[in-house]
C-alpha cells in the first residue's frame, strides 16, 4: 500500500474526530474499525473498480439497482454518485454491518434515492442461520461458513426473496442486480425468476471456489442456471463469453466476478473513463 493510503487507513481508524467515517464518492461512509472493506478501498483507491466500470455501463436510465450483500455501501455509493438517474435498494442482514450502513444511508447525499432492506436474500422466505466473523471481516459473512474468515458466532436473520420485494415495491424497472453473498448467489437467483423474466436485468455476481465448496455447489451450476434463465455468462473484466465448464474453471482461477447478460446481447468492454471520488 502507498504511504498516502497507509496514512488514510491510520487516520480514519485511530484518530479521534476522523475514525469510523470517510468520504467516498461525495458522501460519508461509516464503517467498523479495522474494516477489511475500508482497507481494500485504501489499497485500491476505488473498491473493485472493474466491477464498478461494468456496472455503470450496464445500468439503464431511470431504473432501479438491487445491491445484494451491500456490506458498508462501498458499491452503492459510487453508483448513486455516477448515475444520478437511478435508485438503489441495498440488502444487508449482518449485525456487523447494519449499524454503519443505516447511518451511511441516513446521512448520505443520496438518501432520497437509496433505501435498505435489512434481510438476507434467498430462494424462500423465512429465517436462516448467519455465520458472523469478527466485525472488521464482515465482508466474508454469509449463510454458510466458508473459512475465509474466523467464525465468531452463529445468529439467525430473516430471509426474503427478490420476487417478494419486487412485488411489494410495485414492480419497479430493475436493470441491474449485484449479488455478493459468499456463496448464496444461486439461492438469490432462484428467488428472483419472476423479476428476471420480466425485467431482464444485467446481473453481476461473485463466483468463488471456497464459497461454493462450503455449500457443495459445483462451479458449472452457473452455466446451467444461466441457460435456464436465458442468460449468457461473461468474465469480469474482459467480458469473455464462457460456454463450457472447463472454461469456467480456468476463468475462476483468475477472477471471482462474472456477469450474466440476457442471451444474444452484444457486450463490449466499457470505455475506461477516469474515476475519482
Secondary structure, 3 states (H helix, E strand, C coil): CCHHHHHHHHHHHHCCCCCCEEEECCEEEECCCCCHHHHHHHHHCCCCHHHHHHHHHHCCCCCEEEEECCCCCCCHHHHHHHCCCCEEEEECCCCCCHHHHHHHHHCCCCHHHEEEECCEECCCCEEEEEEECCHHHHHHCECCCCCCCCCCEEEEEEEECHHHHHHHCCCCCEEEEEECCCCCHHHHHHCCHHHHHHHCCEEEEECCHHHHHCCCCCCCHHHHHHHHHCEEEEEECCCCEECCHHHHHHHHCCCCEEEEEECCCCCCCCCCCCCCC
